[in-house]
Amino acid sequence: MTNKECIDRWAEYIIPSVLKAEYALQVEVPEWKERLRRLNEPGGEDPHKVAEEYCHDIARIIVTQGSDYVPDGTIDGE
């Protein structure tokens, strides 16, 4: 895969999926918006921990809302 093909793949498939999942997460768990906003405040949560949790929640949405998703009991709430 060339660099241009890689960029096109990211732009066409990966980034739109992440943005759609981020929107879905904001709707599903509105508390995330406030948590992210508070990262700019002194004495707040560890930004690395918050980023890790946020990315994990976005990945969960991408996987569970995918057309090939099959529950296998490994995700809480399945």
N, C-alpha and C positions, 0 to 999 in steps of 0.2 A: 504494500500500500504506500502510495506516495504521500508526502506531507500535505499536498492539496487535498487528496482523497480523505486523509485523516481529518483535516479541518472540516471538509464538507460533511463527513459522517458525524462529527461532534455537533456541527451547526444544525444538521437536519434531524438527528435522532436523540442524541444524549442530552444536550442542553435544554431542548423543549420538554423532554420528559422530566427533567429536574425542576424546571420552572412550573410545570403543571402540578407536580407533586408538592412543591412548596406552597402553591396556592391552596391545594386540597388540604394540606396540613394546617394552614392558617384558618381554614373553615372548620376543620375537624377539632382542632385544639387551639382556640383563639388565645389562650394564655401564652402561646409562643411569641406572639407579636410583642407583648409586654416584656417578656423575658429578654428578648433580643434588644428592645429599646433600652432596658436598664443596664445593658453591658457598658454603656458609656458613663455610667455613674460610678463614682469612687466607692470602693468597698463592696462592690457587687459580686456576683458569682464569678467563678473562674471561667474566663472566655474559652479556654481550651476544652473544658468539660462541657460547657454549653454547646460549643460547635460540634463536639463529638456526638452528643445526644440529638442535636438538631439533624445532623447528617444521617444518623441512624434512623430517626423517625421518617425522614424523607425517603430513604432507601426502603423502609418497610412499606410505605405507600406505593412506591414504584413496583415493588415485587408483588404485593397483594392485589393491586389493581391491574396487573398485567393479564393479557389474554391467555397466557400459558400457566397462570398460577393454579397450583394444586395444593390445597392444605395438606401438610404432613405432620402437624402436631408440634412443630418446633418453635412456633411463634406464639407468645402469650395471647390467649383469647381465640385461638383457632378452634 
